[in-house]
Each structure stands twice: as C-alpha cells, then as structure tokens.
C-alpha cells in the first residue's frame, strides 16, 4: 500500500512534489518549496491529518486499517491542497 501511495503521488507530476520517501505506510512527501505548514492546514480543513515535519516536507502516518480507496481519496485531493499552498505562499 505504501508503494501504491508513493506511485500515485509521483504520478501527479505536481511541481511542488519533489519526491516521496519512507517505508510501508509511514511516508513523507518532500516539497520543492517551504509550504508544509500551509499544506497541513489545508489538509486538516479538508479532513486529512498530515504533519509538517520540515518546512518542505509533510509526513503521512495513516492508521494500519487504511484502505486503497482512502489512499486514493487523499491523493485525489492532494493537487488542490498543494495549489492552495502555492497561492498562499
């Protein structure tokens, strides 16, 4: 499931996504700009919990009972969250 998540995020081709690191379901999305706090706030407003672990990285640490559909729901929302952060920065 972690590989599914990483692959989907990278396939977005979003300019704010540099790479995805981590193992299993514990992942971080490395960003190309220091907007992680803004992304985390937007994600929370959309019903997702992520952690801004560095100015340019957000951590994803979902529960172990996460489903593929829930991963896809987050990844489908991610471009909008990133775009909002880019506009706010």
PDB file of N, CA, C and O in Angstrom:
ATOM      1  N   UNK A   1       0.815  -1.198   0.000  1.00  0.00           N
ATOM      2  CA  UNK A   1       0.000   0.000   0.000  1.00  0.00           C
ATOM      3  C   UNK A   1       0.856   1.257   0.000  1.00  0.00           C
ATOM      4  O   UNK A   1       0.483   2.267  -0.597  1.00  0.00           O
ATOM      5  N   UNK A   2       1.999   1.198   0.666  1.00  0.00           N
ATOM      6  CA  UNK A   2       2.893   2.342   0.656  1.00  0.00           C
ATOM      7  C   UNK A   2       3.412   2.649  -0.734  1.00  0.00           C
ATOM      8  O   UNK A   2       3.544   3.812  -1.114  1.00  0.00           O
ATOM      9  N   UNK A   3       3.709   1.597  -1.495  1.00  0.00           N
ATOM     10  CA  UNK A   3       4.180   1.803  -2.869  1.00  0.00           C
ATOM     11  C   UNK A   3       3.063   2.367  -3.742  1.00  0.00           C
ATOM     12  O   UNK A   3       3.316   3.188  -4.624  1.00  0.00           O
ATOM     13  N   UNK A   4       1.845   1.933  -3.502  1.00  0.00           N
ATOM     14  CA  UNK A   4       0.695   2.482  -4.233  1.00  0.00           C
ATOM     15  C   UNK A   4       0.594   3.984  -3.959  1.00  0.00           C
ATOM     16  O   UNK A   4       0.411   4.781  -4.879  1.00  0.00           O
ATOM     17  N   UNK A   5       0.713   4.356  -2.694  1.00  0.00           N
ATOM     18  CA  UNK A   5       0.652   5.766  -2.313  1.00  0.00           C
ATOM     19  C   UNK A   5       1.750   6.563  -3.011  1.00  0.00           C
ATOM     20  O   UNK A   5       1.476   7.577  -3.653  1.00  0.00           O
ATOM     21  N   UNK A   6       2.994   6.101  -2.884  1.00  0.00           N
ATOM     22  CA  UNK A   6       4.124   6.830  -3.469  1.00  0.00           C
ATOM     23  C   UNK A   6       3.974   6.947  -4.980  1.00  0.00           C
ATOM     24  O   UNK A   6       4.207   8.012  -5.553  1.00  0.00           O
ATOM     25  N   UNK A   7       3.588   5.863  -5.617  1.00  0.00           N
ATOM     26  CA  UNK A   7       3.418   5.887  -7.067  1.00  0.00           C
ATOM     27  C   UNK A   7       2.346   6.856  -7.514  1.00  0.00           C
ATOM     28  O   UNK A   7       2.523   7.579  -8.494  1.00  0.00           O
ATOM     29  N   UNK A   8       1.240   6.872  -6.804  1.00  0.00           N
ATOM     30  CA  UNK A   8       0.153   7.791  -7.156  1.00  0.00           C
ATOM     31  C   UNK A   8       0.576   9.245  -6.964  1.00  0.00           C
ATOM     32  O   UNK A   8       0.274  10.097  -7.800  1.00  0.00           O
ATOM     33  N   UNK A   9       1.277   9.530  -5.859  1.00  0.00           N
ATOM     34  CA  UNK A   9       1.714  10.910  -5.608  1.00  0.00           C
ATOM     35  C   UNK A   9       2.677  11.363  -6.703  1.00  0.00           C
ATOM     36  O   UNK A   9       2.535  12.463  -7.237  1.00  0.00           O
ATOM     37  N   UNK A  10       3.646  10.528  -7.036  1.00  0.00           N
ATOM     38  CA  UNK A  10       4.613  10.902  -8.067  1.00  0.00           C
ATOM     39  C   UNK A  10       3.956  11.033  -9.438  1.00  0.00           C
ATOM     40  O   UNK A  10       4.348  11.883 -10.237  1.00  0.00           O
ATOM     41  N   UNK A  11       2.963  10.197  -9.708  1.00  0.00           N
ATOM     42  CA  UNK A  11       2.273  10.246 -10.999  1.00  0.00           C
ATOM     43  C   UNK A  11       1.506  11.551 -11.196  1.00  0.00           C
ATOM     44  O   UNK A  11       1.177  11.912 -12.326  1.00  0.00           O
ATOM     45  N   UNK A  12       1.220  12.258 -10.105  1.00  0.00           N
ATOM     46  CA  UNK A  12       0.540  13.549 -10.233  1.00  0.00           C
ATOM     47  C   UNK A  12       1.379  14.529 -11.045  1.00  0.00           C
ATOM     48  O   UNK A  12       0.843  15.366 -11.770  1.00  0.00           O
ATOM     49  N   UNK A  13       2.699  14.417 -10.917  1.00  0.00           N
ATOM     50  CA  UNK A  13       3.579  15.341 -11.618  1.00  0.00           C
ATOM     51  C   UNK A  13       3.414  16.784 -11.158  1.00  0.00           C
ATOM     52  O   UNK A  13       3.646  17.715 -11.930  1.00  0.00           O
ATOM     53  N   UNK A  14       3.018  16.969  -9.917  1.00  0.00           N
ATOM     54  CA  UNK A  14       2.793  18.328  -9.407  1.00  0.00           C
ATOM     55  C   UNK A  14       4.131  19.022  -9.175  1.00  0.00           C
ATOM     56  O   UNK A  14       5.057  18.409  -8.644  1.00  0.00           O
ATOM     57  N   UNK A  15       4.249  20.287  -9.564  1.00  0.00           N
ATOM     58  CA  UNK A  15       5.527  20.989  -9.407  1.00  0.00           C
ATOM     59  C   UNK A  15       5.983  21.169  -7.960  1.00  0.00           C
ATOM     60  O   UNK A  15       7.168  21.412  -7.731  1.00  0.00           O
ATOM     61  N   UNK A  16       5.100  21.061  -6.989  1.00  0.00           N
ATOM     62  CA  UNK A  16       5.518  21.180  -5.586  1.00  0.00           C
ATOM     63  C   UNK A  16       6.004  19.857  -4.992  1.00  0.00           C
ATOM     64  O   UNK A  16       6.550  19.848  -3.889  1.00  0.00           O
ATOM     65  N   UNK A  17       5.816  18.745  -5.699  1.00  0.00           N
ATOM     66  CA  UNK A  17       6.261  17.442  -5.192  1.00  0.00           C
ATOM     67  C   UNK A  17       7.647  17.140  -5.744  1.00  0.00           C
ATOM     68  O   UNK A  17       7.833  17.021  -6.956  1.00  0.00           O
ATOM     69  N   UNK A  18       8.618  17.016  -4.845  1.00  0.00           N
ATOM     70  CA  UNK A  18       9.977  16.657  -5.252  1.00  0.00           C
ATOM     71  C   UNK A  18      10.134  15.142  -5.286  1.00  0.00           C
ATOM     72  O   UNK A  18      10.519  14.576  -6.309  1.00  0.00           O
ATOM     73  N   UNK A  19       9.836  14.489  -4.171  1.00  0.00           N
ATOM     74  CA  UNK A  19       9.905  13.028  -4.106  1.00  0.00           C
ATOM     75  C   UNK A  19       9.129  12.545  -2.889  1.00  0.00           C
ATOM     76  O   UNK A  19       8.701  13.333  -2.045  1.00  0.00           O
ATOM     77  N   UNK A  20       8.961  11.234  -2.823  1.00  0.00           N
ATOM     78  CA  UNK A  20       8.303  10.601  -1.678  1.00  0.00           C
ATOM     79  C   UNK A  20       9.323   9.678  -1.042  1.00  0.00           C
ATOM     80  O   UNK A  20       9.977   8.896  -1.732  1.00  0.00           O
ATOM     81  N   UNK A  21       9.461   9.765   0.270  1.00  0.00           N
ATOM     82  CA  UNK A  21      10.405   8.895   0.967  1.00  0.00           C
ATOM     83  C   UNK A  21       9.683   8.168   2.099  1.00  0.00           C
ATOM     84  O   UNK A  21       8.579   8.543   2.493  1.00  0.00           O
ATOM     85  N   UNK A  22      10.320   7.137   2.606  1.00  0.00           N
ATOM     86  CA  UNK A  22       9.745   6.392   3.710  1.00  0.00           C
ATOM     87  C   UNK A  22       9.575   4.934   3.365  1.00  0.00           C
ATOM     88  O   UNK A  22      10.045   4.458   2.331  1.00  0.00           O
ATOM     89  N   UNK A  23       8.894   4.233   4.251  1.00  0.00           N
ATOM     90  CA  UNK A  23       8.714   2.796   4.096  1.00  0.00           C
ATOM     91  C   UNK A  23       7.321   2.414   4.571  1.00  0.00           C
ATOM     92  O   UNK A  23       6.787   3.013   5.505  1.00  0.00           O
ATOM     93  N   UNK A  24       6.743   1.425   3.929  1.00  0.00           N
ATOM     94  CA  UNK A  24       5.407   0.995   4.315  1.00  0.00           C
ATOM     95  C   UNK A  24       4.434   2.148   4.213  1.00  0.00           C
ATOM     96  O   UNK A  24       4.441   2.891   3.231  1.00  0.00           O
ATOM     97  N   UNK A  25       3.601   2.300   5.220  1.00  0.00           N
ATOM     98  CA  UNK A  25       2.627   3.385   5.215  1.00  0.00           C
ATOM     99  C   UNK A  25       3.163   4.680   5.819  1.00  0.00           C
ATOM    100  O   UNK A  25       2.511   5.719   5.711  1.00  0.00           O
ATOM    101  N   UNK A  26       4.328   4.641   6.446  1.00  0.00           N
ATOM    102  CA  UNK A  26       4.925   5.852   7.013  1.00  0.00           C
ATOM    103  C   UNK A  26       5.751   6.524   5.921  1.00  0.00           C
ATOM    104  O   UNK A  26       6.848   6.072   5.592  1.00  0.00           O
ATOM    105  N   UNK A  27       5.221   7.599   5.367  1.00  0.00           N
ATOM    106  CA  UNK A  27       5.834   8.265   4.221  1.00  0.00           C
ATOM    107  C   UNK A  27       5.923   9.763   4.459  1.00  0.00           C
ATOM    108  O   UNK A  27       5.203  10.331   5.280  1.00  0.00           O
ATOM    109  N   UNK A  28       6.826  10.380   3.720  1.00  0.00           N
ATOM    110  CA  UNK A  28       6.911  11.839   3.703  1.00  0.00           C
ATOM    111  C   UNK A  28       6.934  12.287   2.256  1.00  0.00           C
ATOM    112  O   UNK A  28       7.577  11.672   1.405  1.00  0.00           O
ATOM    113  N   UNK A  29       6.228  13.359   1.995  1.00  0.00           N
ATOM    114  CA  UNK A  29       6.267  13.978   0.677  1.00  0.00           C
ATOM    115  C   UNK A  29       7.199  15.173   0.792  1.00  0.00           C
ATOM    116  O   UNK A  29       6.908  16.133   1.505  1.00  0.00           O
ATOM    117  N   UNK A  30       8.328  15.106   0.082  1.00  0.00           N
ATOM    118  CA  UNK A  30       9.275  16.219   0.062  1.00  0.00           C
ATOM    119  C   UNK A  30       8.786  17.236  -0.967  1.00  0.00           C
ATOM    120  O   UNK A  30       8.484  16.891  -2.110  1.00  0.00           O
ATOM    121  N   UNK A  31       8.715  18.470  -0.546  1.00  0.00           N
ATOM    122  CA  UNK A  31       8.187  19.539  -1.383  1.00  0.00           C
ATOM    123  C   UNK A  31       9.316  20.391  -1.947  1.00  0.00           C
ATOM    124  O   UNK A  31      10.424  20.396  -1.410  1.00  0.00           O
ATOM    125  N   UNK A  32       9.039  21.103  -3.016  1.00  0.00           N
ATOM    126  CA  UNK A  32      10.047  21.955  -3.644  1.00  0.00           C
ATOM    127  C   UNK A  32      10.041  23.374  -3.089  1.00  0.00           C
ATOM    128  O   UNK A  32      10.830  24.213  -3.523  1.00  0.00           O
ATOM    129  N   UNK A  33       9.162  23.645  -2.137  1.00  0.00           N
ATOM    130  CA  UNK A  33       9.072  24.968  -1.510  1.00  0.00           C
ATOM    131  C   UNK A  33       8.704  24.776  -0.037  1.00  0.00           C
ATOM    132  O   UNK A  33       8.105  23.763   0.324  1.00  0.00           O
ATOM    133  N   UNK A  34       9.054  25.733   0.804  1.00  0.00           N
ATOM    134  CA  UNK A  34       8.773  25.613   2.245  1.00  0.00           C
ATOM    135  C   UNK A  34       7.323  25.970   2.596  1.00  0.00           C
ATOM    136  O   UNK A  34       7.062  26.979   3.250  1.00  0.00           O
ATOM    137  N   UNK A  35       6.390  25.125   2.150  1.00  0.00           N
ATOM    138  CA  UNK A  35       4.963  25.400   2.352  1.00  0.00           C
ATOM    139  C   UNK A  35       4.254  24.298   3.141  1.00  0.00           C
ATOM    140  O   UNK A  35       3.029  24.195   3.091  1.00  0.00           O
ATOM    141  N   UNK A  36       5.005  23.480   3.863  1.00  0.00           N
ATOM    142  CA  UNK A  36       4.386  22.323   4.524  1.00  0.00           C
ATOM    143  C   UNK A  36       3.333  22.722   5.557  1.00  0.00           C
ATOM    144  O   UNK A  36       2.319  22.036   5.688  1.00  0.00           O
ATOM    145  N   UNK A  37       3.545  23.800   6.284  1.00  0.00           N
ATOM    146  CA  UNK A  37       2.558  24.219   7.287  1.00  0.00           C
ATOM    147  C   UNK A  37       1.244  24.616   6.621  1.00  0.00           C
ATOM    148  O   UNK A  37       0.167  24.324   7.142  1.00  0.00           O
ATOM    149  N   UNK A  38       1.332  25.275   5.482  1.00  0.00           N
ATOM    150  CA  UNK A  38       0.126  25.673   4.751  1.00  0.00           C
ATOM    151  C   UNK A  38      -0.593  24.438   4.215  1.00  0.00           C
ATOM    152  O   UNK A  38      -1.819  24.350   4.281  1.00  0.00           O
ATOM    153  N   UNK A  39       0.176  23.481   3.683  1.00  0.00           N
ATOM    154  CA  UNK A  39      -0.422  22.237   3.181  1.00  0.00           C
ATOM    155  C   UNK A  39      -1.113  21.499   4.324  1.00  0.00           C
ATOM    156  O   UNK A  39      -2.225  20.996   4.158  1.00  0.00           O
ATOM    157  N   UNK A  40      -0.462  21.434   5.474  1.00  0.00           N
ATOM    158  CA  UNK A  40      -1.045  20.732   6.623  1.00  0.00           C
ATOM    159  C   UNK A  40      -2.347  21.393   7.067  1.00  0.00           C
ATOM    160  O   UNK A  40      -3.311  20.700   7.393  1.00  0.00           O
ATOM    161  N   UNK A  41      -2.385  22.716   7.081  1.00  0.00           N
ATOM    162  CA  UNK A  41      -3.617  23.424   7.455  1.00  0.00           C
ATOM    163  C   UNK A  41      -4.736  23.152   6.452  1.00  0.00           C
ATOM    164  O   UNK A  41      -5.878  22.899   6.837  1.00  0.00           O
ATOM    165  N   UNK A  42      -4.401  23.207   5.165  1.00  0.00           N
ATOM    166  CA  UNK A  42      -5.402  22.939   4.127  1.00  0.00           C
ATOM    167  C   UNK A  42      -5.891  21.500   4.199  1.00  0.00           C
ATOM    168  O   UNK A  42      -7.078  21.230   4.021  1.00  0.00           O
ATOM    169  N   UNK A  43      -4.968  20.579   4.461  1.00  0.00           N
ATOM    170  CA  UNK A  43      -5.334  19.164   4.572  1.00  0.00           C
ATOM    171  C   UNK A  43      -6.288  18.956   5.746  1.00  0.00           C
ATOM    172  O   UNK A  43      -7.287  18.247   5.625  1.00  0.00           O
ATOM    173  N   UNK A  44      -5.975  19.573   6.871  1.00  0.00           N
ATOM    174  CA  UNK A  44      -6.845  19.445   8.048  1.00  0.00           C
ATOM    175  C   UNK A  44      -8.244  19.984   7.744  1.00  0.00           C
ATOM    176  O   UNK A  44      -9.245  19.374   8.120  1.00  0.00           O
ATOM    177  N   UNK A  45      -8.306  21.122   7.067  1.00  0.00           N
ATOM    178  CA  UNK A  45      -9.602  21.696   6.705  1.00  0.00           C
ATOM    179  C   UNK A  45     -10.393  20.768   5.781  1.00  0.00           C
ATOM    180  O   UNK A  45     -11.624  20.790   5.775  1.00  0.00           O
ATOM    181  N   UNK A  46      -9.675  19.953   5.001  1.00  0.00           N
ATOM    182  CA  UNK A  46     -10.315  19.008   4.081  1.00  0.00           C
ATOM    183  C   UNK A  46     -10.580  17.653   4.731  1.00  0.00           C
ATOM    184  O   UNK A  46     -11.127  16.755   4.091  1.00  0.00           O
ATOM    185  N   UNK A  47     -10.196  17.499   6.005  1.00  0.00           N
ATOM    186  CA  UNK A  47     -10.467  16.257   6.715  1.00  0.00           C
ATOM    187  C   UNK A  47      -9.329  15.261   6.755  1.00  0.00           C
ATOM    188  O   UNK A  47      -9.532  14.103   7.121  1.00  0.00           O
ATOM    189  N   UNK A  48      -8.126  15.696   6.382  1.00  0.00           N
ATOM    190  CA  UNK A  48      -6.948  14.828   6.394  1.00  0.00           C
ATOM    191  C   UNK A  48      -5.963  15.322   7.447  1.00  0.00           C
ATOM    192  O   UNK A  48      -5.834  16.527   7.666  1.00  0.00           O
ATOM    193  N   UNK A  49      -5.276  14.400   8.090  1.00  0.00           N
ATOM    194  CA  UNK A  49      -4.264  14.772   9.076  1.00  0.00           C
ATOM    195  C   UNK A  49      -2.893  14.416   8.523  1.00  0.00           C
ATOM    196  O   UNK A  49      -2.593  13.247   8.281  1.00  0.00           O
ATOM    197  N   UNK A  50      -2.066  15.431   8.327  1.00  0.00           N
ATOM    198  CA  UNK A  50      -0.669  15.258   7.939  1.00  0.00           C
ATOM    199  C   UNK A  50       0.166  16.121   8.878  1.00  0.00           C
ATOM    200  O   UNK A  50      -0.348  17.046   9.507  1.00  0.00           O
ATOM    201  N   UNK A  51       1.442  15.815   8.964  1.00  0.00           N
ATOM    202  CA  UNK A  51       2.329  16.559   9.860  1.00  0.00           C
ATOM    203  C   UNK A  51       3.381  17.302   9.052  1.00  0.00           C
ATOM    204  O   UNK A  51       4.046  16.697   8.211  1.00  0.00           O
ATOM    205  N   UNK A  52       3.549  18.601   9.286  1.00  0.00           N
ATOM    206  CA  UNK A  52       4.631  19.337   8.634  1.00  0.00           C
ATOM    207  C   UNK A  52       5.947  19.084   9.380  1.00  0.00           C
ATOM    208  O   UNK A  52       6.292  19.831  10.296  1.00  0.00           O
ATOM    209  N   UNK A  53       6.672  18.046   8.996  1.00  0.00           N
ATOM    210  CA  UNK A  53       7.866  17.636   9.746  1.00  0.00           C
ATOM    211  C   UNK A  53       9.091  18.482   9.428  1.00  0.00           C
ATOM    212  O   UNK A  53      10.075  18.444  10.166  1.00  0.00           O
ATOM    213  N   UNK A  54       9.046  19.232   8.359  1.00  0.00           N
ATOM    214  CA  UNK A  54      10.099  20.172   7.966  1.00  0.00           C
ATOM    215  C   UNK A  54       9.404  21.244   7.135  1.00  0.00           C
ATOM    216  O   UNK A  54       8.289  21.025   6.662  1.00  0.00           O
ATOM    217  N   UNK A  55      10.032  22.380   6.951  1.00  0.00           N
ATOM    218  CA  UNK A  55       9.374  23.413   6.145  1.00  0.00           C
ATOM    219  C   UNK A  55       8.997  22.940   4.740  1.00  0.00           C
ATOM    220  O   UNK A  55       8.062  23.453   4.126  1.00  0.00           O
ATOM    221  N   UNK A  56       9.748  21.948   4.245  1.00  0.00           N
ATOM    222  CA  UNK A  56       9.499  21.459   2.890  1.00  0.00           C
ATOM    223  C   UNK A  56       9.126  19.975   2.846  1.00  0.00           C
ATOM    224  O   UNK A  56       9.428  19.296   1.864  1.00  0.00           O
ATOM    225  N   UNK A  57       8.479  19.464   3.888  1.00  0.00           N
ATOM    226  CA  UNK A  57       8.067  18.056   3.894  1.00  0.00           C
ATOM    227  C   UNK A  57       6.849  17.850   4.789  1.00  0.00           C
ATOM    228  O   UNK A  57       6.745  18.420   5.874  1.00  0.00           O
ATOM    229  N   UNK A  58       5.934  17.018   4.300  1.00  0.00           N
ATOM    230  CA  UNK A  58       4.788  16.620   5.119  1.00  0.00           C
ATOM    231  C   UNK A  58       4.845  15.112   5.326  1.00  0.00           C
ATOM    232  O   UNK A  58       5.186  14.357   4.416  1.00  0.00           O
ATOM    233  N   UNK A  59       4.507  14.692   6.531  1.00  0.00           N
ATOM    234  CA  UNK A  59       4.522  13.266   6.866  1.00  0.00           C
ATOM    235  C   UNK A  59       3.102  12.727   6.815  1.00  0.00           C
ATOM    236  O   UNK A  59       2.148  13.366   7.257  1.00  0.00           O
ATOM    237  N   UNK A  60       2.999  11.523   6.259  1.00  0.00           N
ATOM    238  CA  UNK A  60       1.738  10.800   6.201  1.00  0.00           C
ATOM    239  C   UNK A  60       1.911   9.574   7.083  1.00  0.00           C
ATOM    240  O   UNK A  60       2.769   8.734   6.808  1.00  0.00           O
ATOM    241  N   UNK A  61       1.123   9.456   8.124  1.00  0.00           N
ATOM    242  CA  UNK A  61       1.204   8.314   9.047  1.00  0.00           C
ATOM    243  C   UNK A  61      -0.213   7.812   9.315  1.00  0.00           C
ATOM    244  O   UNK A  61      -0.770   8.056  10.386  1.00  0.00           O
ATOM    245  N   UNK A  62      -0.790   7.116   8.348  1.00  0.00           N
ATOM    246  CA  UNK A  62      -2.186   6.695   8.481  1.00  0.00           C
ATOM    247  C   UNK A  62      -2.350   5.504   9.421  1.00  0.00           C
ATOM    248  O   UNK A  62      -1.369   4.853   9.782  1.00  0.00           O
ATOM    249  N   UNK A  63      -3.575   5.224   9.811  1.00  0.00           N
ATOM    250  CA  UNK A  63      -3.825   4.040  10.638  1.00  0.00           C
ATOM    251  C   UNK A  63      -3.567   2.767   9.827  1.00  0.00           C
ATOM    252  O   UNK A  63      -3.609   2.784   8.596  1.00  0.00           O
ATOM    253  N   UNK A  64      -3.305   1.687  10.517  1.00  0.00           N
ATOM    254  CA  UNK A  64      -2.984   0.432   9.839  1.00  0.00           C
ATOM    255  C   UNK A  64      -4.166  -0.163   9.088  1.00  0.00           C
ATOM    256  O   UNK A  64      -3.969  -1.017   8.224  1.00  0.00           O
ATOM    257  N   UNK A  65      -5.376   0.261   9.388  1.00  0.00           N
ATOM    258  CA  UNK A  65      -6.538  -0.272   8.680  1.00  0.00           C
ATOM    259  C   UNK A  65      -6.935   0.590   7.477  1.00  0.00           C
ATOM    260  O   UNK A  65      -8.074   0.525   7.016  1.00  0.00           O
ATOM    261  N   UNK A  66      -6.013   1.381   6.980  1.00  0.00           N
ATOM    262  CA  UNK A  66      -6.230   2.221   5.811  1.00  0.00           C
ATOM    263  C   UNK A  66      -6.548   1.356   4.594  1.00  0.00           C
ATOM    264  O   UNK A  66      -5.991   0.270   4.433  1.00  0.00           O
ATOM    265  N   UNK A  67      -7.443   1.842   3.743  1.00  0.00           N
ATOM    266  CA  UNK A  67      -7.780   1.115   2.522  1.00  0.00           C
ATOM    267  C   UNK A  67      -7.195   1.823   1.302  1.00  0.00           C
ATOM    268  O   UNK A  67      -6.829   2.997   1.369  1.00  0.00           O
ATOM    269  N   UNK A  68      -7.111   1.101   0.197  1.00  0.00           N
ATOM    270  CA  UNK A  68      -6.657   1.699  -1.060  1.00  0.00           C
ATOM    271  C   UNK A  68      -7.579   2.860  -1.441  1.00  0.00           C
ATOM    272  O   UNK A  68      -7.108   3.892  -1.918  1.00  0.00           O
ATOM    273  N   UNK A  69      -8.868   2.700  -1.238  1.00  0.00           N
ATOM    274  CA  UNK A  69      -9.819   3.768  -1.566  1.00  0.00           C
ATOM    275  C   UNK A  69      -9.526   5.034  -0.764  1.00  0.00           C
ATOM    276  O   UNK A  69      -9.668   6.141  -1.282  1.00  0.00           O
ATOM    277  N   UNK A  70      -9.121   4.877   0.491  1.00  0.00           N
ATOM    278  CA  UNK A  70      -8.792   6.047   1.318  1.00  0.00           C
ATOM    279  C   UNK A  70      -7.490   6.697   0.860  1.00  0.00           C
ATOM    280  O   UNK A  70      -7.365   7.922   0.888  1.00  0.00           O
ATOM    281  N   UNK A  71      -6.529   5.890   0.443  1.00  0.00           N
ATOM    282  CA  UNK A  71      -5.297   6.442  -0.135  1.00  0.00           C
ATOM    283  C   UNK A  71      -5.651   7.262  -1.367  1.00  0.00           C
ATOM    284  O   UNK A  71      -5.197   8.396  -1.519  1.00  0.00           O
ATOM    285  N   UNK A  72      -6.461   6.683  -2.242  1.00  0.00           N
ATOM    286  CA  UNK A  72      -6.835   7.368  -3.475  1.00  0.00           C
ATOM    287  C   UNK A  72      -7.611   8.652  -3.194  1.00  0.00           C
ATOM    288  O   UNK A  72      -7.442   9.642  -3.906  1.00  0.00           O
ATOM    289  N   UNK A  73      -8.446   8.647  -2.179  1.00  0.00           N
ATOM    290  CA  UNK A  73      -9.190   9.847  -1.799  1.00  0.00           C
ATOM    291  C   UNK A  73      -8.230  10.980  -1.431  1.00  0.00           C
ATOM    292  O   UNK A  73      -8.413  12.118  -1.864  1.00  0.00           O
ATOM    293  N   UNK A  74      -7.207  10.666  -0.630  1.00  0.00           N
ATOM    294  CA  UNK A  74      -6.224  11.677  -0.246  1.00  0.00           C
ATOM    295  C   UNK A  74      -5.427  12.153  -1.456  1.00  0.00           C
ATOM    296  O   UNK A  74      -5.267  13.355  -1.664  1.00  0.00           O
ATOM    297  N   UNK A  75      -4.930  11.212  -2.251  1.00  0.00           N
ATOM    298  CA  UNK A  75      -4.101  11.597  -3.398  1.00  0.00           C
ATOM    299  C   UNK A  75      -4.916  12.405  -4.408  1.00  0.00           C
ATOM    300  O   UNK A  75      -4.387  13.328  -5.027  1.00  0.00           O
ATOM    301  N   UNK A  76      -6.181  12.074  -4.578  1.00  0.00           N
ATOM    302  CA  UNK A  76      -7.028  12.860  -5.479  1.00  0.00           C
ATOM    303  C   UNK A  76      -7.212  14.290  -4.975  1.00  0.00           C
ATOM    304  O   UNK A  76      -7.361  15.214  -5.775  1.00  0.00           O
ATOM    305  N   UNK A  77      -7.201  14.478  -3.662  1.00  0.00           N
ATOM    306  CA  UNK A  77      -7.348  15.818  -3.082  1.00  0.00           C
ATOM    307  C   UNK A  77      -6.026  16.581  -3.042  1.00  0.00           C
ATOM    308  O   UNK A  77      -6.024  17.808  -2.943  1.00  0.00           O
ATOM    309  N   UNK A  78      -4.916  15.876  -3.117  1.00  0.00           N
ATOM    310  CA  UNK A  78      -3.598  16.491  -2.920  1.00  0.00           C
ATOM    311  C   UNK A  78      -3.289  17.640  -3.882  1.00  0.00           C
ATOM    312  O   UNK A  78      -2.780  18.662  -3.422  1.00  0.00           O
ATOM    313  N   UNK A  79      -3.562  17.542  -5.181  1.00  0.00           N
ATOM    314  CA  UNK A  79      -3.249  18.688  -6.051  1.00  0.00           C
ATOM    315  C   UNK A  79      -3.921  19.986  -5.602  1.00  0.00           C
ATOM    316  O   UNK A  79      -3.306  21.051  -5.654  1.00  0.00           O
ATOM    317  N   UNK A  80      -5.157  19.906  -5.168  1.00  0.00           N
ATOM    318  CA  UNK A  80      -5.845  21.104  -4.682  1.00  0.00           C
ATOM    319  C   UNK A  80      -5.211  21.659  -3.425  1.00  0.00           C
ATOM    320  O   UNK A  80      -5.113  22.874  -3.257  1.00  0.00           O
ATOM    321  N   UNK A  81      -4.775  20.763  -2.531  1.00  0.00           N
ATOM    322  CA  UNK A  81      -4.106  21.200  -1.302  1.00  0.00           C
ATOM    323  C   UNK A  81      -2.787  21.888  -1.632  1.00  0.00           C
ATOM    324  O   UNK A  81      -2.449  22.916  -1.044  1.00  0.00           O
ATOM    325  N   UNK A  82      -2.051  21.318  -2.568  1.00  0.00           N
ATOM    326  CA  UNK A  82      -0.764  21.896  -2.958  1.00  0.00           C
ATOM    327  C   UNK A  82      -0.954  23.221  -3.690  1.00  0.00           C
ATOM    328  O   UNK A  82      -0.208  24.174  -3.463  1.00  0.00           O
ATOM    329  N   UNK A  83      -1.947  23.279  -4.563  1.00  0.00           N
ATOM    330  CA  UNK A  83      -2.214  24.530  -5.283  1.00  0.00           C
ATOM    331  C   UNK A  83      -2.593  25.650  -4.319  1.00  0.00           C
ATOM    332  O   UNK A  83      -2.160  26.790  -4.487  1.00  0.00           O
ATOM    333  N   UNK A  84      -3.396  25.329  -3.316  1.00  0.00           N
ATOM    334  CA  UNK A  84      -3.785  26.335  -2.323  1.00  0.00           C
ATOM    335  C   UNK A  84      -2.567  26.842  -1.563  1.00  0.00           C
ATOM    336  O   UNK A  84      -2.471  28.032  -1.260  1.00  0.00           O
ATOM    337  N   UNK A  85      -1.639  25.943  -1.255  1.00  0.00           N
ATOM    338  CA  UNK A  85      -0.419  26.342  -0.546  1.00  0.00           C
ATOM    339  C   UNK A  85       0.446  27.234  -1.421  1.00  0.00           C
ATOM    340  O   UNK A  85       1.014  28.219  -0.949  1.00  0.00           O
ATOM    341  N   UNK A  86       0.542  26.887  -2.693  1.00  0.00           N
ATOM    342  CA  UNK A  86       1.358  27.678  -3.612  1.00  0.00           C
ATOM    343  C   UNK A  86       0.797  29.091  -3.750  1.00  0.00           C
ATOM    344  O   UNK A  86       1.552  30.061  -3.811  1.00  0.00           O
ATOM    345  N   UNK A  87      -0.522  29.202  -3.798  1.00  0.00           N
ATOM    346  CA  UNK A  87      -1.162  30.514  -3.925  1.00  0.00           C
ATOM    347  C   UNK A  87      -1.027  31.344  -2.650  1.00  0.00           C
ATOM    348  O   UNK A  87      -0.954  32.571  -2.710  1.00  0.00           O
ATOM    349  N   UNK A  88      -0.993  30.674  -1.496  1.00  0.00           N
ATOM    350  CA  UNK A  88      -0.902  31.377  -0.209  1.00  0.00           C
ATOM    351  C   UNK A  88       0.513  31.797   0.137  1.00  0.00           C
ATOM    352  O   UNK A  88       0.717  32.708   0.940  1.00  0.00           O
ATOM    353  N   UNK A  89       1.492  31.136  -0.465  1.00  0.00           N
ATOM    354  CA  UNK A  89       2.903  31.402  -0.115  1.00  0.00           C
ATOM    355  C   UNK A  89       3.386  32.722  -0.668  1.00  0.00           C
ATOM    356  O   UNK A  89       4.543  33.091  -0.464  1.00  0.00           O
TER     357      UNK A  89
END
